[in-house]
Amino acid sequence: MRRMLLIYVALCGLSAGAAAADGPVFAEPAVRADAVAPVFSFEGGLRYWYSSGEASKDLYDSSGTVMVSRLTYDDLGALSGEVFLNATHNPTGIFVKGFLGAGGIPKGSLTDEDFVHPSLSLKSYSSTLSDQHNGRITYFTADLGYNFWNTPRYRMGAYVGYNFWNENYHTIHCAQQAANPGICVPAITNNMGVISQDNDWHSLRLGLAGQTQLTERLTLSGDVAVLLTRLDGKDQHHLRPEINPMPEDGNGHGVQLEAMLNYKVTDLFNIGVGGRYWRTAAAGAAHFERTPGGGWPQVQHWEVERYGVFGQASIKFN
């Protein structure tokens, strides 16, 4: 009887142990029926861009074979603020993004060169130096695109968009750096305006935008766009009323590049730092025939470049 009791207890223990081994120790949390991906994702914020820039204009005669003059703007440091907004329709991968910025170009310099050629009236090479002050920069970008590769860690999309980019410069003072005795001799040392330039760049953007999740909080993103550009400019030589103002135009191409490292402080708030490079150029005409003194259109070539670093803060919500 005692042996039977021991066997019974042992069998009960084995049955209990097998039941415990077969059953789950911790149950998986239940998935909510309404836990679906959001239809839209939004991000908006503020950005501060510190940049430097250069710009140059080469002016030729009407045939485009003889260089008449070159204007070179250097050290065009700018401080600008931006607002930006990004929105994505997650079911389709369609996105829109854009930003608006403006700021000042407080300093810089202008070197104005005039060249000698048998077909030109100038008999002595001239190179003058002026100070740029109180310039301005304004820009706007809007893009529409589609994310053709979208995983939890990686995202890549193509887009088409528009970019407006205006820079204007105002120069004072004028000192001859070469040996031409007839231009800025003696030097102009007061605050009289010498040359002003106001350029509007209108560009079609064709680009790619990508993003990779480095860690739970760090995201690296990049953007590259090819530009098809139209220039609408105005040159004002304040000391030469016969050509003031002079309309300018042209067509060309360029590129805009951007990279950013973003840190998720909370699910709602993000901060980031990045770098940006813009360059575009256009070939066209300086329209002397539209100036008070008249004349013929002359061939010209414009280039502008800007690069710098930025910081931003944003709110992101789904």
C-alpha positions as a Markdown table, in Angstrom:
| # | Residue | x | y | z |
|---|---|---|---|---|
| 1 | Met | 0.0 | 0.0 | 0.0 |
| 2 | Arg | 2.8 | 2.3 | 0.9 |
| 3 | Arg | 4.6 | 1.5 | -2.4 |
| 4 | Met | 1.4 | 2.3 | -4.4 |
| 5 | Leu | 1.1 | 5.7 | -2.6 |
| 6 | Leu | 4.7 | 6.6 | -3.5 |
| 7 | Ile | 4.1 | 5.6 | -7.2 |
| 8 | Tyr | 1.0 | 7.8 | -7.3 |
| 9 | Val | 2.8 | 10.8 | -5.8 |
| 10 | Ala | 5.6 | 10.4 | -8.3 |
| 11 | Leu | 3.2 | 10.1 | -11.3 |
| 12 | Cys | 1.4 | 13.3 | -10.1 |
| 13 | Gly | 4.7 | 15.1 | -9.9 |
| 14 | Leu | 5.8 | 14.1 | -13.4 |
| 15 | Ser | 2.4 | 15.1 | -14.9 |
| 16 | Ala | 2.6 | 18.5 | -13.2 |
| 17 | Gly | 6.2 | 19.0 | -14.5 |
| 18 | Ala | 5.2 | 18.1 | -18.1 |
| 19 | Ala | 2.3 | 20.4 | -18.0 |
| 20 | Ala | 4.5 | 23.3 | -16.8 |
| 21 | Ala | 7.0 | 22.6 | -19.6 |
| 22 | Asp | 4.4 | 22.5 | -22.3 |
| 23 | Gly | 2.7 | 25.8 | -21.2 |
| 24 | Pro | 4.1 | 29.3 | -21.9 |
| 25 | Val | 5.9 | 31.1 | -19.1 |
| 26 | Phe | 5.0 | 34.6 | -20.4 |
| 27 | Ala | 2.3 | 35.3 | -22.9 |
| 28 | Glu | 3.1 | 37.7 | -25.8 |
| 29 | Pro | 1.3 | 41.0 | -25.5 |
| 30 | Ala | -1.8 | 41.2 | -27.5 |
| 31 | Val | -1.7 | 43.3 | -30.7 |
| 32 | Arg | -4.3 | 46.1 | -30.8 |
| 33 | Ala | -6.6 | 46.0 | -33.7 |
| 34 | Asp | -6.3 | 49.8 | -34.3 |
| 35 | Ala | -2.4 | 49.8 | -34.2 |
| 36 | Val | -1.9 | 50.7 | -37.9 |
| 37 | Ala | 0.6 | 52.9 | -39.6 |
| 38 | Pro | -0.4 | 56.6 | -39.7 |
| 39 | Val | -1.8 | 57.9 | -43.0 |
| 40 | Phe | 0.2 | 61.1 | -42.9 |
| 41 | Ser | 3.5 | 62.1 | -41.3 |
| 42 | Phe | 4.4 | 65.7 | -40.7 |
| 43 | Glu | 7.6 | 67.6 | -39.7 |
| 44 | Gly | 8.0 | 71.3 | -39.4 |
| 45 | Gly | 10.6 | 73.6 | -37.8 |
| 46 | Leu | 13.1 | 76.4 | -37.9 |
| 47 | Arg | 16.6 | 76.4 | -39.3 |
| 48 | Tyr | 19.6 | 78.7 | -39.1 |
| 49 | Trp | 22.1 | 78.7 | -42.0 |
| 50 | Tyr | 25.6 | 80.2 | -41.8 |
| 51 | Ser | 27.1 | 80.4 | -45.3 |
| 52 | Ser | 29.8 | 81.9 | -47.5 |
| 53 | Gly | 29.5 | 82.7 | -51.2 |
| 54 | Glu | 31.1 | 84.0 | -54.4 |
| 55 | Ala | 29.7 | 85.3 | -57.6 |
| 56 | Ser | 31.2 | 86.5 | -60.9 |
| 57 | Lys | 30.1 | 87.9 | -64.2 |
| 58 | Asp | 32.2 | 87.8 | -67.4 |
| 59 | Leu | 31.1 | 90.3 | -70.0 |
| 60 | Tyr | 32.0 | 89.9 | -73.7 |
| 61 | Asp | 31.4 | 92.0 | -76.8 |
| 62 | Ser | 28.3 | 91.4 | -79.0 |
| 63 | Ser | 30.1 | 88.5 | -80.8 |
| 64 | Gly | 31.0 | 86.7 | -77.6 |
| 65 | Thr | 34.7 | 86.5 | -78.6 |
| 66 | Val | 36.3 | 89.4 | -76.8 |
| 67 | Met | 36.1 | 89.7 | -73.0 |
| 68 | Val | 35.3 | 93.3 | -72.1 |
| 69 | Ser | 35.1 | 93.1 | -68.3 |
| 70 | Arg | 34.9 | 90.8 | -65.3 |
| 71 | Leu | 33.1 | 91.5 | -61.9 |
| 72 | Thr | 34.1 | 89.2 | -59.1 |
| 73 | Tyr | 32.3 | 89.3 | -55.7 |
| 74 | Asp | 34.1 | 87.5 | -52.9 |
| 75 | Asp | 33.7 | 86.7 | -49.2 |
| 76 | Leu | 29.9 | 87.0 | -49.3 |
| 77 | Gly | 29.2 | 85.6 | -45.9 |
| 78 | Ala | 25.5 | 85.3 | -45.1 |
| 79 | Leu | 23.3 | 84.7 | -42.0 |
| 80 | Ser | 19.8 | 83.5 | -42.8 |
| 81 | Gly | 16.9 | 82.0 | -41.0 |
| 82 | Glu | 14.4 | 79.4 | -42.4 |
| 83 | Val | 11.1 | 77.8 | -41.8 |
| 84 | Phe | 10.5 | 74.3 | -43.3 |
| 85 | Leu | 7.8 | 71.7 | -43.6 |
| 86 | Asn | 7.8 | 68.1 | -44.8 |
| 87 | Ala | 4.7 | 65.9 | -45.2 |
| 88 | Thr | 4.4 | 62.2 | -46.4 |
| 89 | His | 1.3 | 60.2 | -47.4 |
| 90 | Asn | 2.5 | 56.8 | -46.0 |
| 91 | Pro | 0.2 | 54.4 | -47.9 |
| 92 | Thr | 1.4 | 55.8 | -51.3 |
| 93 | Gly | 4.9 | 57.1 | -50.5 |
| 94 | Ile | 4.0 | 60.5 | -52.0 |
| 95 | Phe | 5.7 | 63.4 | -50.2 |
| 96 | Val | 6.0 | 67.2 | -50.3 |
| 97 | Lys | 8.8 | 69.3 | -48.7 |
| 98 | Gly | 9.9 | 72.8 | -48.8 |
| 99 | Phe | 11.5 | 75.7 | -47.0 |
| 100 | Leu | 11.6 | 79.5 | -47.1 |
| 101 | Gly | 14.6 | 81.5 | -46.0 |
| 102 | Ala | 16.0 | 85.1 | -45.9 |
| 103 | Gly | 18.9 | 86.9 | -44.4 |
| 104 | Gly | 21.7 | 89.4 | -44.7 |
| 105 | Ile | 25.0 | 89.5 | -46.6 |
| 106 | Pro | 26.7 | 92.1 | -44.4 |
| 107 | Lys | 30.2 | 92.2 | -45.9 |
| 108 | Gly | 32.2 | 91.2 | -49.0 |
| 109 | Ser | 34.3 | 92.7 | -51.8 |
| 110 | Leu | 34.0 | 93.5 | -55.5 |
| 111 | Thr | 36.9 | 93.4 | -58.0 |
| 112 | Asp | 35.9 | 95.1 | -61.2 |
| 113 | Glu | 38.3 | 94.4 | -64.1 |
| 114 | Asp | 38.2 | 96.1 | -67.6 |
| 115 | Phe | 40.4 | 94.6 | -70.3 |
| 116 | Val | 42.4 | 96.0 | -73.2 |
| 117 | His | 41.8 | 94.9 | -76.8 |
| 118 | Pro | 42.3 | 96.5 | -80.2 |
| 119 | Ser | 38.5 | 96.5 | -80.8 |
| 120 | Leu | 37.8 | 98.2 | -77.5 |
| 121 | Ser | 38.1 | 101.9 | -76.5 |
| 122 | Leu | 40.0 | 101.2 | -73.2 |
| 123 | Lys | 43.7 | 101.6 | -73.7 |
| 124 | Ser | 44.9 | 100.6 | -70.2 |
| 125 | Tyr | 43.9 | 97.6 | -68.1 |
| 126 | Ser | 41.9 | 98.6 | -65.0 |
| 127 | Ser | 41.2 | 96.7 | -61.8 |
| 128 | Thr | 39.3 | 98.4 | -59.0 |
| 129 | Leu | 38.4 | 97.2 | -55.5 |
| 130 | Ser | 35.2 | 98.1 | -53.7 |
| 131 | Asp | 33.5 | 97.0 | -50.4 |
| 132 | Gln | 30.2 | 95.1 | -50.5 |
| 133 | His | 27.8 | 95.9 | -47.6 |
| 134 | Asn | 24.1 | 95.4 | -46.6 |
| 135 | Gly | 23.4 | 92.7 | -49.2 |
| 136 | Arg | 20.5 | 90.4 | -49.0 |
| 137 | Ile | 19.6 | 86.7 | -49.7 |
| 138 | Thr | 16.1 | 85.3 | -50.1 |
| 139 | Tyr | 15.2 | 81.7 | -51.2 |
| 140 | Phe | 12.3 | 79.4 | -51.5 |
| 141 | Thr | 12.1 | 75.7 | -52.4 |
| 142 | Ala | 9.0 | 73.4 | -53.0 |
| 143 | Asp | 9.3 | 69.7 | -54.0 |
| 144 | Leu | 6.9 | 66.9 | -54.9 |
| 145 | Gly | 8.1 | 63.3 | -54.8 |
| 146 | Tyr | 7.6 | 59.6 | -54.4 |
| 147 | Asn | 9.5 | 57.2 | -52.1 |
| 148 | Phe | 10.2 | 54.2 | -54.3 |
| 149 | Trp | 12.2 | 52.4 | -51.5 |
| 150 | Asn | 10.8 | 52.5 | -48.0 |
| 151 | Thr | 11.8 | 50.1 | -45.2 |
| 152 | Pro | 11.9 | 50.6 | -41.4 |
| 153 | Arg | 15.6 | 51.5 | -41.7 |
| 154 | Tyr | 16.1 | 53.0 | -45.2 |
| 155 | Arg | 14.1 | 55.3 | -47.4 |
| 156 | Met | 14.8 | 56.7 | -50.9 |
| 157 | Gly | 12.7 | 58.9 | -53.1 |
| 158 | Ala | 12.8 | 60.9 | -56.3 |
| 159 | Tyr | 11.2 | 64.4 | -56.7 |
| 160 | Val | 10.6 | 67.3 | -59.0 |
| 161 | Gly | 10.5 | 70.9 | -57.6 |
| 162 | Tyr | 11.1 | 74.6 | -57.9 |
| 163 | Asn | 13.8 | 76.8 | -56.4 |
| 164 | Phe | 13.9 | 80.6 | -56.2 |
| 165 | Trp | 17.2 | 82.1 | -55.1 |
| 166 | Asn | 17.8 | 85.9 | -55.0 |
| 167 | Glu | 21.0 | 87.6 | -54.0 |
| 168 | Asn | 21.6 | 91.3 | -54.2 |
| 169 | Tyr | 24.8 | 93.2 | -53.5 |
| 170 | His | 25.6 | 96.9 | -52.9 |
| 171 | Thr | 29.2 | 98.2 | -53.2 |
| 172 | Ile | 30.7 | 101.4 | -51.9 |
| 173 | His | 34.2 | 102.9 | -52.2 |
| 174 | Cys | 36.4 | 102.4 | -55.2 |
| 175 | Ala | 40.2 | 102.2 | -55.4 |
| 176 | Gln | 42.4 | 101.5 | -58.5 |
| 177 | Gln | 44.6 | 98.4 | -58.1 |
| 178 | Ala | 46.3 | 98.6 | -61.5 |
| 179 | Ala | 47.7 | 101.5 | -63.4 |
| 180 | Asn | 44.6 | 103.0 | -65.2 |
| 181 | Pro | 44.7 | 106.7 | -64.2 |
| 182 | Gly | 41.1 | 107.4 | -65.4 |
| 183 | Ile | 39.1 | 105.1 | -63.2 |
| 184 | Cys | 38.7 | 105.6 | -59.5 |
| 185 | Val | 41.8 | 107.9 | -59.3 |
| 186 | Pro | 41.8 | 109.4 | -56.8 |
| 187 | Ala | 40.0 | 106.7 | -54.8 |
| 188 | Ile | 36.4 | 107.1 | -53.8 |
| 189 | Thr | 36.4 | 106.8 | -50.0 |
| 190 | Asn | 33.0 | 108.0 | -49.0 |
| 191 | Asn | 29.9 | 105.9 | -48.8 |
| 192 | Met | 28.7 | 106.7 | -52.3 |
| 193 | Gly | 27.2 | 103.7 | -54.1 |
| 194 | Val | 29.4 | 102.3 | -56.9 |
| 195 | Ile | 27.7 | 99.2 | -58.2 |
| 196 | Ser | 24.6 | 97.2 | -57.2 |
| 197 | Gln | 23.5 | 93.8 | -58.5 |
| 198 | Asp | 20.2 | 92.1 | -58.1 |
| 199 | Asn | 19.9 | 88.5 | -59.4 |
| 200 | Asp | 16.8 | 86.3 | -59.4 |
| 201 | Trp | 17.6 | 82.6 | -60.1 |
| 202 | His | 14.5 | 80.5 | -61.1 |
| 203 | Ser | 15.3 | 76.8 | -61.2 |
| 204 | Leu | 13.5 | 73.5 | -62.0 |
| 205 | Arg | 14.8 | 70.9 | -59.5 |
| 206 | Leu | 15.2 | 67.2 | -60.4 |
| 207 | Gly | 16.5 | 65.2 | -57.4 |
| 208 | Leu | 16.8 | 62.3 | -55.0 |
| 209 | Ala | 16.3 | 62.3 | -51.3 |
| 210 | Gly | 17.4 | 59.5 | -49.0 |
| 211 | Gln | 17.4 | 58.7 | -45.3 |
| 212 | Thr | 18.9 | 55.9 | -43.1 |
| 213 | Gln | 18.3 | 55.1 | -39.4 |
| 214 | Leu | 21.7 | 54.8 | -37.8 |
| 215 | Thr | 20.4 | 54.1 | -34.2 |
| 216 | Glu | 17.1 | 54.4 | -32.4 |
| 217 | Arg | 17.7 | 58.2 | -32.1 |
| 218 | Leu | 20.1 | 59.1 | -34.9 |
| 219 | Thr | 19.1 | 59.6 | -38.5 |
| 220 | Leu | 21.3 | 60.5 | -41.5 |
| 221 | Ser | 19.7 | 62.1 | -44.5 |
| 222 | Gly | 20.9 | 63.5 | -47.9 |
| 223 | Asp | 19.5 | 65.4 | -50.8 |
| 224 | Val | 20.9 | 66.1 | -54.3 |
| 225 | Ala | 19.2 | 68.1 | -57.0 |
| 226 | Val | 20.2 | 69.0 | -60.6 |
| 227 | Leu | 19.0 | 72.5 | -61.6 |
| 228 | Leu | 17.8 | 73.9 | -64.9 |
| 229 | Thr | 18.1 | 77.6 | -64.3 |
| 230 | Arg | 16.7 | 80.9 | -65.6 |
| 231 | Leu | 18.5 | 84.1 | -64.6 |
| 232 | Asp | 16.7 | 87.5 | -64.4 |
| 233 | Gly | 19.1 | 90.1 | -63.2 |
| 234 | Lys | 19.7 | 93.9 | -62.9 |
| 235 | Asp | 23.1 | 95.7 | -63.0 |
| 236 | Gln | 23.3 | 99.3 | -61.6 |
| 237 | His | 26.5 | 101.2 | -62.3 |
| 238 | His | 25.7 | 104.3 | -60.1 |
| 239 | Leu | 28.6 | 106.3 | -61.5 |
| 240 | Arg | 27.5 | 105.7 | -65.1 |
| 241 | Pro | 23.9 | 107.0 | -65.6 |
| 242 | Glu | 24.0 | 106.1 | -69.4 |
| 243 | Ile | 23.8 | 102.3 | -68.5 |
| 244 | Asn | 21.9 | 102.5 | -65.2 |
| 245 | Pro | 20.0 | 100.2 | -64.8 |
| 246 | Met | 20.9 | 97.4 | -67.2 |
| 247 | Pro | 18.7 | 94.3 | -67.5 |
| 248 | Glu | 20.4 | 90.9 | -67.7 |
| 249 | Asp | 19.2 | 87.4 | -68.4 |
| 250 | Gly | 20.4 | 83.9 | -69.2 |
| 251 | Asn | 19.9 | 80.2 | -69.0 |
| 252 | Gly | 22.0 | 77.5 | -67.5 |
| 253 | His | 22.2 | 74.7 | -65.0 |
| 254 | Gly | 23.5 | 74.0 | -61.5 |
| 255 | Val | 23.4 | 71.7 | -58.5 |
| 256 | Gln | 22.2 | 71.8 | -54.9 |
| 257 | Leu | 23.5 | 69.3 | -52.2 |
| 258 | Glu | 22.5 | 68.8 | -48.6 |
| 259 | Ala | 23.4 | 66.3 | -45.8 |
| 260 | Met | 22.0 | 66.3 | -42.2 |
| 261 | Leu | 22.4 | 64.3 | -39.0 |
| 262 | Asn | 19.2 | 64.4 | -37.0 |
| 263 | Tyr | 18.8 | 63.5 | -33.3 |
| 264 | Lys | 15.4 | 62.5 | -31.8 |
| 265 | Val | 15.2 | 64.1 | -28.4 |
| 266 | Thr | 11.7 | 62.9 | -27.8 |
| 267 | Asp | 9.0 | 61.3 | -30.0 |
| 268 | Leu | 7.9 | 64.8 | -30.8 |
| 269 | Phe | 11.0 | 67.0 | -30.8 |
| 270 | Asn | 14.1 | 66.7 | -32.9 |
| 271 | Ile | 17.4 | 68.7 | -33.4 |
| 272 | Gly | 19.8 | 68.4 | -36.3 |
| 273 | Val | 23.0 | 69.8 | -37.9 |
| 274 | Gly | 24.0 | 69.6 | -41.5 |
| 275 | Gly | 25.8 | 71.1 | -44.5 |
| 276 | Arg | 24.7 | 72.6 | -47.8 |
| 277 | Tyr | 26.3 | 73.5 | -51.2 |
| 278 | Trp | 24.6 | 75.4 | -54.0 |
| 279 | Arg | 26.0 | 76.4 | -57.3 |
| 280 | Thr | 24.5 | 77.6 | -60.6 |
| 281 | Ala | 25.6 | 79.4 | -63.7 |
| 282 | Ala | 23.9 | 81.0 | -66.8 |
| 283 | Ala | 24.9 | 82.3 | -70.2 |
| 284 | Gly | 22.9 | 85.1 | -71.7 |
| 285 | Ala | 23.0 | 88.8 | -72.5 |
| 286 | Ala | 23.5 | 92.1 | -70.9 |
| 287 | His | 20.9 | 94.3 | -72.6 |
| 288 | Phe | 22.6 | 97.6 | -73.3 |
| 289 | Glu | 19.9 | 98.4 | -75.8 |
| 290 | Arg | 17.4 | 98.8 | -72.9 |
| 291 | Thr | 19.6 | 101.3 | -71.0 |
| 292 | Pro | 19.2 | 105.1 | -71.2 |
| 293 | Gly | 22.3 | 105.4 | -73.4 |
| 294 | Gly | 21.3 | 102.6 | -75.8 |
| 295 | Gly | 23.5 | 100.1 | -77.6 |
| 296 | Trp | 23.5 | 96.4 | -78.4 |
| 297 | Pro | 23.1 | 93.3 | -76.3 |
| 298 | Gln | 26.4 | 91.8 | -75.2 |
| 299 | Val | 27.2 | 88.2 | -74.3 |
| 300 | Gln | 27.7 | 87.5 | -70.6 |
| 301 | His | 28.2 | 84.5 | -68.3 |
| 302 | Trp | 27.2 | 84.5 | -64.6 |
| 303 | Glu | 28.2 | 82.0 | -61.9 |
| 304 | Val | 27.2 | 82.0 | -58.2 |
| 305 | Glu | 28.2 | 79.6 | -55.4 |
| 306 | Arg | 27.1 | 79.3 | -51.8 |
| 307 | Tyr | 28.0 | 76.8 | -49.1 |
| 308 | Gly | 27.8 | 76.5 | -45.3 |
| 309 | Val | 26.5 | 74.7 | -42.2 |
| 310 | Phe | 23.1 | 74.8 | -40.5 |
| 311 | Gly | 21.3 | 73.8 | -37.4 |
| 312 | Gln | 17.7 | 73.1 | -36.9 |
| 313 | Ala | 14.9 | 72.2 | -34.5 |
| 314 | Ser | 11.7 | 70.6 | -35.5 |
| 315 | Ile | 8.4 | 69.0 | -34.3 |
| 316 | Lys | 7.4 | 65.7 | -35.9 |
| 317 | Phe | 4.1 | 64.1 | -35.5 |
| 318 | Asn | 1.9 | 61.4 | -37.2 |
